[in-house]
Amino acid sequence: MSDLRAPAPYDALLLLSFGGPEGPDDVVPFLANVTRGRGIPDERLKEVGKHYFLFGGVSPINAQNRALLDALRKDFADHGLDLPVYWGNRNWAPYLTDTLRELVADGHRRIAVLATSAYASYSGCRQYRENLAESLAALEAEGLPVPRVDKLRHYFNHPGFVRPMVDGVLTSLAELPEGARVGAHLAFTTHSIPTSAADNSGPEEAHGDGGAYVAEHLDVARLIVDAVREETGVAYPWKLVFQSRSGAPHIPWLEPDICDHLEALHGAGVPAVVMAPIGFVSDHMEVLYDLDTEATAKAAELGLPVRRSATVGADPRFAAAVRELVLERAATEQGRTVERCALGALGPSHDLCPVGCCPARALKPAAAGADSPYA
């Protein structure tokens, strides 16, 4: 795709993320945005926000998005890709609607969207598309031009996303005590979600036990295990586990939790563990607290050596993968045949989310899909 320097029909890339507070005074308003419509009082939000207050009220996610923006802009410039990159968040400044206003004011009408969520699920895909539809409706109500937005496909199995995680696991294994390394266990972690949401994740044909959400994570875990075995000669035992559960305790969520898993491994005599947060693009609060603080404290209590491997973050290989995804989608929109890069058994994901993909709990319009009101 090296001949595709101009990514027509796209005239901008939007980095779409979750957002996070950047100081103590931001925590409760940020959580009010996240939980909008649920009627949760401020006192409860302060209790929920205790993780943020431990770190000065600052989530690392915004700084990490700024680093990714820099990496994307550098990669695009280095490869002659003339495409401006903007940034908007769902729940904190810069807000998505404000960024879309800026995009149309700058004359952009066809926008590729990269969400900082690599896997299929309601919260990881369709909810982003619902937010896009809400923001586009706001622009329409204001009499502003409504741009066409196309969300780039899921990139969980793109080599530029997988290979940095392989290197992170290898580095963490090398940091374990030498006597514990060979018998170590790999615990691949991702955000727990309600089992009903997992079962309904992905296109309708993928629905079932765990849905596309679990299947995609398992495929990535196997890719990493295979790569680690090739480079070390050791077939490390592993398991997909979950973290960061929230919500009512009577609702079933994906298990086992990472802390429970560490206790089980210690009881089974496992000498050491590498925690690999494959479900997260960067080291945001769920990684910083739930793994680096809570799970690491649990391991110390057990006397179990652990290391936490790095997320992809602003790795240049990930920035290059985003460039490839943009050019791939542009070529497809131009009617060209293009190789779609993907590792593992599942192959490349769809460009356009089909009807019934990651269905919403309540019916809401969603952009950038087959059922989009903004085609």
C-alpha positions as a Markdown table, in Angstrom:
| # | Residue | x | y | z |
|---|---|---|---|---|
| 1 | Met | 0.0 | 0.0 | 0.0 |
| 2 | Ser | 3.0 | 2.3 | -0.2 |
| 3 | Asp | 1.6 | 4.0 | -3.3 |
| 4 | Leu | -1.4 | 5.2 | -1.4 |
| 5 | Arg | 0.0 | 8.4 | 0.0 |
| 6 | Ala | -3.4 | 10.3 | -0.2 |
| 7 | Pro | -6.0 | 8.4 | 1.9 |
| 8 | Ala | -9.0 | 9.5 | -0.1 |
| 9 | Pro | -11.9 | 9.6 | 0.6 |
| 10 | Tyr | -10.7 | 10.4 | 4.1 |
| 11 | Asp | -9.6 | 13.9 | 5.0 |
| 12 | Ala | -9.0 | 13.4 | 8.7 |
| 13 | Leu | -8.5 | 10.8 | 11.4 |
| 14 | Leu | -10.3 | 11.0 | 14.7 |
| 15 | Leu | -8.8 | 9.3 | 17.8 |
| 16 | Leu | -11.8 | 8.5 | 19.9 |
| 17 | Ser | -11.3 | 7.5 | 23.5 |
| 18 | Phe | -12.9 | 7.2 | 26.9 |
| 19 | Gly | -11.4 | 10.2 | 28.7 |
| 20 | Gly | -10.4 | 10.7 | 32.3 |
| 21 | Pro | -10.0 | 13.3 | 35.0 |
| 22 | Glu | -6.9 | 15.4 | 35.1 |
| 23 | Gly | -7.2 | 16.7 | 38.7 |
| 24 | Pro | -9.1 | 16.1 | 42.0 |
| 25 | Asp | -11.8 | 18.5 | 41.1 |
| 26 | Asp | -12.5 | 16.6 | 37.9 |
| 27 | Val | -13.2 | 13.2 | 39.4 |
| 28 | Val | -16.8 | 13.5 | 40.5 |
| 29 | Pro | -17.9 | 15.4 | 37.3 |
| 30 | Phe | -16.1 | 12.8 | 35.2 |
| 31 | Leu | -17.8 | 9.9 | 36.9 |
| 32 | Ala | -21.1 | 11.7 | 36.6 |
| 33 | Asn | -20.6 | 11.8 | 32.9 |
| 34 | Val | -19.7 | 8.1 | 32.8 |
| 35 | Thr | -22.8 | 7.1 | 34.9 |
| 36 | Arg | -25.2 | 9.7 | 33.3 |
| 37 | Gly | -28.8 | 8.7 | 33.7 |
| 38 | Arg | -28.3 | 6.3 | 36.6 |
| 39 | Gly | -29.1 | 8.8 | 39.3 |
| 40 | Ile | -26.0 | 8.1 | 41.4 |
| 41 | Pro | -25.4 | 10.7 | 44.1 |
| 42 | Asp | -22.1 | 12.6 | 44.4 |
| 43 | Glu | -21.2 | 11.0 | 47.7 |
| 44 | Arg | -21.4 | 7.5 | 46.0 |
| 45 | Leu | -19.3 | 8.9 | 43.1 |
| 46 | Lys | -16.7 | 10.1 | 45.6 |
| 47 | Glu | -16.5 | 6.5 | 46.9 |
| 48 | Val | -16.3 | 5.1 | 43.4 |
| 49 | Gly | -13.6 | 7.6 | 42.6 |
| 50 | Lys | -11.2 | 6.6 | 45.4 |
| 51 | His | -8.9 | 4.9 | 42.9 |
| 52 | Tyr | -8.4 | 8.3 | 41.1 |
| 53 | Phe | -7.8 | 10.2 | 44.4 |
| 54 | Leu | -5.0 | 7.8 | 45.2 |
| 55 | Phe | -3.2 | 9.2 | 42.1 |
| 56 | Gly | -3.9 | 12.8 | 42.7 |
| 57 | Gly | -7.2 | 12.7 | 40.8 |
| 58 | Val | -5.4 | 12.2 | 37.5 |
| 59 | Ser | -6.1 | 9.4 | 35.1 |
| 60 | Pro | -3.2 | 8.5 | 32.9 |
| 61 | Ile | -5.4 | 7.9 | 29.9 |
| 62 | Asn | -5.3 | 11.5 | 28.6 |
| 63 | Ala | -1.5 | 11.8 | 28.7 |
| 64 | Gln | -1.3 | 8.4 | 27.0 |
| 65 | Asn | -3.6 | 9.6 | 24.2 |
| 66 | Arg | -1.5 | 12.7 | 23.7 |
| 67 | Ala | 1.5 | 10.4 | 23.4 |
| 68 | Leu | -0.4 | 8.3 | 20.8 |
| 69 | Leu | -1.4 | 11.4 | 18.9 |
| 70 | Asp | 2.3 | 12.4 | 18.7 |
| 71 | Ala | 3.2 | 8.9 | 17.5 |
| 72 | Leu | 0.5 | 8.9 | 14.9 |
| 73 | Arg | 1.4 | 12.3 | 13.6 |
| 74 | Lys | 5.1 | 11.4 | 13.4 |
| 75 | Asp | 4.4 | 8.1 | 11.6 |
| 76 | Phe | 2.1 | 9.7 | 9.1 |
| 77 | Ala | 4.6 | 12.5 | 8.4 |
| 78 | Asp | 7.5 | 10.0 | 8.1 |
| 79 | His | 5.5 | 8.0 | 5.5 |
| 80 | Gly | 4.1 | 10.9 | 3.5 |
| 81 | Leu | 0.6 | 10.5 | 4.7 |
| 82 | Asp | -1.1 | 13.9 | 4.6 |
| 83 | Leu | -3.9 | 13.3 | 7.1 |
| 84 | Pro | -4.6 | 15.5 | 10.1 |
| 85 | Val | -5.3 | 13.7 | 13.4 |
| 86 | Tyr | -7.8 | 15.0 | 15.9 |
| 87 | Trp | -8.8 | 13.7 | 19.4 |
| 88 | Gly | -12.2 | 13.5 | 21.1 |
| 89 | Asn | -13.4 | 11.7 | 24.3 |
| 90 | Arg | -16.7 | 10.2 | 25.3 |
| 91 | Asn | -16.6 | 11.4 | 28.9 |
| 92 | Trp | -14.1 | 14.2 | 29.4 |
| 93 | Ala | -12.4 | 17.1 | 27.5 |
| 94 | Pro | -11.7 | 17.2 | 24.7 |
| 95 | Tyr | -15.3 | 16.1 | 24.3 |
| 96 | Leu | -16.3 | 14.3 | 21.1 |
| 97 | Thr | -19.0 | 16.8 | 20.1 |
| 98 | Asp | -16.6 | 19.7 | 20.4 |
| 99 | Thr | -14.0 | 17.9 | 18.4 |
| 100 | Leu | -16.5 | 17.1 | 15.6 |
| 101 | Arg | -17.4 | 20.8 | 15.6 |
| 102 | Glu | -13.7 | 21.6 | 15.2 |
| 103 | Leu | -13.4 | 19.1 | 12.4 |
| 104 | Val | -16.3 | 20.5 | 10.3 |
| 105 | Ala | -15.1 | 24.1 | 11.0 |
| 106 | Asp | -11.8 | 23.1 | 9.5 |
| 107 | Gly | -13.6 | 21.8 | 6.4 |
| 108 | His | -13.4 | 18.0 | 7.0 |
| 109 | Arg | -16.3 | 15.9 | 5.7 |
| 110 | Arg | -15.1 | 12.3 | 5.6 |
| 111 | Ile | -13.5 | 11.1 | 8.8 |
| 112 | Ala | -11.9 | 7.8 | 9.7 |
| 113 | Val | -12.3 | 7.0 | 13.4 |
| 114 | Leu | -9.9 | 5.0 | 15.6 |
| 115 | Ala | -11.4 | 3.9 | 18.9 |
| 116 | Thr | -9.0 | 3.0 | 21.7 |
| 117 | Ser | -10.7 | -0.3 | 22.2 |
| 118 | Ala | -9.5 | -3.3 | 20.2 |
| 119 | Tyr | -12.2 | -5.9 | 20.7 |
| 120 | Ala | -15.9 | -6.4 | 20.0 |
| 121 | Ser | -18.4 | -5.7 | 22.8 |
| 122 | Tyr | -21.2 | -3.2 | 23.5 |
| 123 | Ser | -19.0 | -1.0 | 25.7 |
| 124 | Gly | -15.9 | -1.4 | 23.4 |
| 125 | Cys | -17.6 | -0.7 | 20.1 |
| 126 | Arg | -21.3 | -0.1 | 19.8 |
| 127 | Gln | -21.3 | 2.4 | 22.7 |
| 128 | Tyr | -18.7 | 4.4 | 20.8 |
| 129 | Arg | -20.9 | 4.3 | 17.7 |
| 130 | Glu | -23.8 | 5.5 | 19.8 |
| 131 | Asn | -21.8 | 8.4 | 21.1 |
| 132 | Leu | -20.8 | 9.3 | 17.5 |
| 133 | Ala | -24.5 | 9.3 | 16.5 |
| 134 | Glu | -25.4 | 11.5 | 19.4 |
| 135 | Ser | -22.7 | 14.0 | 18.5 |
| 136 | Leu | -23.6 | 14.0 | 14.8 |
| 137 | Ala | -27.2 | 14.6 | 15.8 |
| 138 | Ala | -26.1 | 17.6 | 17.9 |
| 139 | Leu | -24.2 | 19.1 | 14.9 |
| 140 | Glu | -27.3 | 18.5 | 12.8 |
| 141 | Ala | -29.5 | 20.3 | 15.3 |
| 142 | Glu | -27.1 | 23.3 | 15.3 |
| 143 | Gly | -27.3 | 23.5 | 11.5 |
| 144 | Leu | -23.7 | 22.5 | 11.0 |
| 145 | Pro | -22.5 | 20.1 | 8.3 |
| 146 | Val | -22.7 | 16.5 | 9.3 |
| 147 | Pro | -19.6 | 14.6 | 8.3 |
| 148 | Arg | -19.5 | 11.0 | 7.3 |
| 149 | Val | -17.6 | 9.0 | 10.0 |
| 150 | Asp | -16.2 | 5.5 | 9.4 |
| 151 | Lys | -14.9 | 3.5 | 12.4 |
| 152 | Leu | -11.8 | 1.5 | 11.5 |
| 153 | Arg | -12.1 | -2.2 | 12.1 |
| 154 | His | -11.1 | -4.1 | 15.3 |
| 155 | Tyr | -7.4 | -4.4 | 15.4 |
| 156 | Phe | -6.9 | -7.0 | 18.2 |
| 157 | Asn | -5.1 | -9.4 | 15.9 |
| 158 | His | -3.1 | -6.9 | 13.8 |
| 159 | Pro | 0.6 | -7.6 | 14.1 |
| 160 | Gly | 1.3 | -4.0 | 15.1 |
| 161 | Phe | -0.9 | -4.6 | 18.2 |
| 162 | Val | 0.1 | -8.2 | 19.0 |
| 163 | Arg | 3.9 | -8.0 | 18.6 |
| 164 | Pro | 4.5 | -5.2 | 21.2 |
| 165 | Met | 2.5 | -7.3 | 23.7 |
| 166 | Val | 4.7 | -10.4 | 22.9 |
| 167 | Asp | 7.8 | -8.3 | 23.6 |
| 168 | Gly | 6.2 | -7.1 | 26.9 |
| 169 | Val | 5.6 | -10.7 | 28.0 |
| 170 | Leu | 9.2 | -11.7 | 27.1 |
| 171 | Thr | 10.6 | -8.7 | 29.0 |
| 172 | Ser | 8.5 | -9.6 | 32.1 |
| 173 | Leu | 9.5 | -13.2 | 32.0 |
| 174 | Ala | 13.2 | -12.1 | 31.9 |
| 175 | Glu | 12.6 | -10.0 | 35.0 |
| 176 | Leu | 11.2 | -12.9 | 37.1 |
| 177 | Pro | 13.6 | -14.6 | 39.6 |
| 178 | Glu | 15.6 | -17.1 | 37.6 |
| 179 | Gly | 14.5 | -20.1 | 39.6 |
| 180 | Ala | 10.9 | -19.3 | 39.1 |
| 181 | Arg | 10.9 | -18.4 | 35.4 |
| 182 | Val | 10.5 | -21.8 | 33.8 |
| 183 | Gly | 7.5 | -22.7 | 35.9 |
| 184 | Ala | 5.8 | -19.3 | 35.6 |
| 185 | His | 2.2 | -18.9 | 34.6 |
| 186 | Leu | 0.9 | -16.3 | 32.1 |
| 187 | Ala | -2.3 | -14.6 | 33.2 |
| 188 | Phe | -3.9 | -12.7 | 30.3 |
| 189 | Thr | -6.2 | -10.0 | 31.7 |
| 190 | Thr | -9.0 | -8.0 | 30.2 |
| 191 | His | -11.9 | -5.9 | 31.5 |
| 192 | Ser | -14.7 | -8.1 | 32.9 |
| 193 | Ile | -18.1 | -7.4 | 31.5 |
| 194 | Pro | -21.6 | -8.9 | 32.2 |
| 195 | Thr | -21.8 | -12.4 | 30.8 |
| 196 | Ser | -24.9 | -11.4 | 28.9 |
| 197 | Ala | -23.0 | -8.6 | 27.1 |
| 198 | Ala | -20.1 | -11.0 | 26.3 |
| 199 | Asp | -22.5 | -13.6 | 25.0 |
| 200 | Asn | -24.1 | -11.1 | 22.6 |
| 201 | Ser | -20.8 | -9.5 | 21.5 |
| 202 | Gly | -19.9 | -9.4 | 17.8 |
| 203 | Pro | -22.1 | -10.1 | 14.8 |
| 204 | Glu | -25.1 | -12.4 | 15.4 |
| 205 | Glu | -23.3 | -15.4 | 14.1 |
| 206 | Ala | -20.6 | -15.0 | 16.8 |
| 207 | His | -23.2 | -14.8 | 19.6 |
| 208 | Gly | -23.1 | -17.6 | 22.2 |
| 209 | Asp | -21.0 | -18.5 | 25.2 |
| 210 | Gly | -18.6 | -15.6 | 25.6 |
| 211 | Gly | -19.4 | -14.3 | 22.1 |
| 212 | Ala | -16.8 | -12.5 | 20.0 |
| 213 | Tyr | -15.4 | -10.7 | 23.1 |
| 214 | Val | -14.0 | -13.9 | 24.7 |
| 215 | Ala | -13.1 | -15.6 | 21.4 |
| 216 | Glu | -11.0 | -12.6 | 20.3 |
| 217 | His | -9.1 | -12.4 | 23.6 |
| 218 | Leu | -8.4 | -16.1 | 23.5 |
| 219 | Asp | -7.1 | -15.8 | 20.0 |
| 220 | Val | -4.7 | -13.1 | 21.0 |
| 221 | Ala | -3.6 | -15.0 | 24.1 |
| 222 | Arg | -2.8 | -18.0 | 21.9 |
| 223 | Leu | -0.8 | -15.9 | 19.5 |
| 224 | Ile | 1.3 | -14.5 | 22.3 |
| 225 | Val | 1.8 | -17.9 | 23.9 |
| 226 | Asp | 2.9 | -19.4 | 20.5 |
| 227 | Ala | 5.3 | -16.5 | 19.9 |
| 228 | Val | 6.8 | -16.8 | 23.4 |
| 229 | Arg | 7.3 | -20.5 | 22.9 |
| 230 | Glu | 9.1 | -20.0 | 19.6 |
| 231 | Glu | 11.5 | -17.5 | 21.2 |
| 232 | Thr | 12.1 | -19.2 | 24.6 |
| 233 | Gly | 11.5 | -22.9 | 23.9 |
| 234 | Val | 9.1 | -23.0 | 26.8 |
| 235 | Ala | 5.3 | -23.7 | 26.5 |
| 236 | Tyr | 4.1 | -21.6 | 29.4 |
| 237 | Pro | 0.8 | -22.5 | 31.0 |
| 238 | Trp | -1.8 | -19.7 | 30.7 |
| 239 | Lys | -5.3 | -18.5 | 31.2 |
| 240 | Leu | -7.6 | -15.7 | 30.2 |
| 241 | Val | -8.8 | -13.9 | 33.4 |
| 242 | Phe | -10.7 | -10.7 | 34.2 |
| 243 | Gln | -10.4 | -7.6 | 36.2 |
| 244 | Ser | -12.1 | -4.3 | 37.0 |
| 245 | Arg | -15.6 | -5.7 | 37.7 |
| 246 | Ser | -18.2 | -3.1 | 38.6 |
| 247 | Gly | -22.0 | -3.1 | 38.9 |
| 248 | Ala | -24.6 | -4.9 | 41.0 |
| 249 | Pro | -23.2 | -8.1 | 42.6 |
| 250 | His | -26.2 | -10.2 | 41.6 |
| 251 | Ile | -25.5 | -9.8 | 37.9 |
| 252 | Pro | -23.1 | -12.4 | 36.5 |
| 253 | Trp | -19.9 | -11.0 | 35.1 |
| 254 | Leu | -17.0 | -12.8 | 33.4 |
| 255 | Glu | -14.7 | -14.7 | 35.8 |
| 256 | Pro | -12.2 | -15.6 | 37.3 |
| 257 | Asp | -11.0 | -12.3 | 38.7 |
| 258 | Ile | -7.2 | -11.8 | 38.6 |
| 259 | Cys | -6.8 | -11.7 | 42.4 |
| 260 | Asp | -8.8 | -14.9 | 42.8 |
| 261 | His | -6.7 | -16.4 | 40.1 |
| 262 | Leu | -3.5 | -15.4 | 41.8 |
| 263 | Glu | -4.7 | -17.1 | 45.0 |
| 264 | Ala | -5.5 | -20.3 | 43.1 |
| 265 | Leu | -2.1 | -20.4 | 41.4 |
| 266 | His | -0.3 | -19.9 | 44.6 |
| 267 | Gly | -2.3 | -22.7 | 46.2 |
| 268 | Ala | -1.3 | -24.9 | 43.3 |
| 269 | Gly | 2.4 | -24.2 | 43.8 |
| 270 | Val | 3.0 | -22.0 | 40.8 |
| 271 | Pro | 6.3 | -20.2 | 41.4 |
| 272 | Ala | 5.6 | -16.9 | 39.6 |
| 273 | Val | 3.1 | -15.1 | 37.3 |
| 274 | Val | 3.3 | -12.6 | 34.5 |
| 275 | Met | 0.1 | -10.5 | 34.3 |
| 276 | Ala | -0.4 | -9.5 | 30.6 |
| 277 | Pro | -3.2 | -6.9 | 30.2 |
| 278 | Ile | -4.1 | -7.7 | 26.6 |
| 279 | Gly | -7.5 | -6.1 | 26.8 |
| 280 | Phe | -6.1 | -2.6 | 27.2 |
| 281 | Val | -4.5 | -0.4 | 24.6 |
| 282 | Ser | -2.6 | 1.7 | 27.2 |
| 283 | Asp | -1.7 | 1.8 | 31.0 |
| 284 | His | -4.9 | 3.6 | 32.1 |
| 285 | Met | -6.5 | 3.5 | 35.5 |
| 286 | Glu | -7.7 | -0.1 | 35.3 |
| 287 | Val | -4.1 | -1.2 | 34.7 |
| 288 | Leu | -2.6 | 1.3 | 37.2 |
| 289 | Tyr | -4.9 | 0.4 | 40.1 |
| 290 | Asp | -6.4 | -3.0 | 39.5 |
| 291 | Leu | -3.1 | -4.7 | 38.4 |
| 292 | Asp | -0.2 | -2.5 | 39.5 |
| 293 | Thr | -1.7 | -1.7 | 42.9 |
| 294 | Glu | -4.4 | -4.2 | 44.0 |
| 295 | Ala | -3.3 | -7.4 | 42.2 |
| 296 | Thr | 0.4 | -6.7 | 42.9 |
| 297 | Ala | -0.5 | -6.2 | 46.6 |
| 298 | Lys | -2.4 | -9.5 | 46.6 |
| 299 | Ala | 0.7 | -11.3 | 45.1 |
| 300 | Ala | 2.9 | -9.7 | 47.8 |
| 301 | Glu | 0.6 | -10.9 | 50.5 |
| 302 | Leu | 0.8 | -14.4 | 49.0 |
| 303 | Gly | 4.6 | -14.3 | 48.6 |
| 304 | Leu | 4.1 | -14.9 | 44.8 |
| 305 | Pro | 6.5 | -13.2 | 42.5 |
| 306 | Val | 4.6 | -11.3 | 39.7 |
| 307 | Arg | 5.5 | -8.9 | 36.9 |
| 308 | Arg | 3.1 | -6.9 | 34.8 |
| 309 | Ser | 3.9 | -6.7 | 31.1 |
| 310 | Ala | 3.5 | -3.5 | 29.1 |
| 311 | Thr | 0.5 | -2.5 | 27.1 |
| 312 | Val | 0.9 | -1.3 | 23.5 |
| 313 | Gly | 0.5 | 2.4 | 24.3 |
| 314 | Ala | 2.3 | 4.7 | 21.7 |
| 315 | Asp | 4.6 | 2.0 | 20.4 |
| 316 | Pro | 5.7 | 3.0 | 16.9 |
| 317 | Arg | 4.6 | -0.4 | 15.6 |
| 318 | Phe | 1.0 | 0.4 | 16.7 |
| 319 | Ala | 1.2 | 3.8 | 15.1 |
| 320 | Ala | 2.3 | 2.1 | 11.9 |
| 321 | Ala | -0.6 | -0.4 | 12.2 |
| 322 | Val | -3.1 | 2.5 | 12.4 |
| 323 | Arg | -1.6 | 4.0 | 9.2 |
| 324 | Glu | -2.1 | 0.6 | 7.6 |
| 325 | Leu | -5.7 | 0.4 | 8.8 |
| 326 | Val | -6.5 | 3.8 | 7.4 |
| 327 | Leu | -5.0 | 3.0 | 4.0 |
| 328 | Glu | -6.6 | -0.4 | 3.9 |
| 329 | Arg | -10.1 | 1.2 | 4.6 |
| 330 | Ala | -9.4 | 4.0 | 2.1 |
| 331 | Ala | -8.5 | 1.4 | -0.6 |
| 332 | Thr | -11.7 | -0.5 | 0.1 |
| 333 | Glu | -13.8 | 2.6 | -0.1 |
| 334 | Gln | -12.1 | 3.3 | -3.5 |
| 335 | Gly | -13.1 | -0.1 | -4.7 |
| 336 | Arg | -9.6 | -1.5 | -4.7 |
| 337 | Thr | -8.6 | -5.0 | -3.5 |
| 338 | Val | -6.3 | -4.8 | -0.6 |
| 339 | Glu | -4.6 | -7.3 | 1.7 |
| 340 | Arg | -6.1 | -7.1 | 5.2 |
| 341 | Cys | -3.4 | -7.8 | 7.7 |
| 342 | Ala | -4.5 | -10.1 | 10.6 |
| 343 | Leu | -2.9 | -12.9 | 12.7 |
| 344 | Gly | -4.5 | -15.9 | 14.3 |
| 345 | Ala | -7.6 | -18.0 | 13.5 |
| 346 | Leu | -10.3 | -15.4 | 13.3 |
| 347 | Gly | -9.0 | -13.3 | 10.4 |
| 348 | Pro | -9.6 | -9.6 | 9.8 |
| 349 | Ser | -12.7 | -8.1 | 11.4 |
| 350 | His | -15.5 | -6.4 | 9.4 |
| 351 | Asp | -15.4 | -2.8 | 8.3 |
| 352 | Leu | -19.0 | -2.1 | 8.8 |
| 353 | Cys | -20.7 | -3.4 | 12.0 |
| 354 | Pro | -23.8 | -5.4 | 10.8 |
| 355 | Val | -27.3 | -5.1 | 12.2 |
| 356 | Gly | -27.5 | -7.1 | 15.5 |
| 357 | Cys | -23.8 | -6.6 | 16.2 |
| 358 | Cys | -23.2 | -6.1 | 20.0 |
| 359 | Pro | -26.8 | -5.2 | 20.5 |
| 360 | Ala | -27.6 | -2.3 | 22.9 |
| 361 | Arg | -29.4 | -2.7 | 26.2 |
| 362 | Ala | -31.8 | 0.0 | 25.0 |
| 363 | Leu | -32.3 | 0.8 | 21.3 |
| 364 | Lys | -30.3 | 3.9 | 20.3 |
| 365 | Pro | -29.0 | 5.1 | 17.0 |
| 366 | Ala | -25.4 | 4.2 | 16.3 |
| 367 | Ala | -23.2 | 5.7 | 13.5 |
| 368 | Ala | -20.6 | 3.8 | 11.4 |
| 369 | Gly | -22.6 | 0.7 | 11.0 |
| 370 | Ala | -25.1 | -1.0 | 8.7 |
| 371 | Asp | -27.9 | 0.5 | 10.8 |
| 372 | Ser | -26.4 | 4.0 | 10.9 |
| 373 | Pro | -28.8 | 7.0 | 10.4 |
| 374 | Tyr | -25.8 | 8.9 | 9.0 |
| 375 | Ala | -24.7 | 6.8 | 5.9 |
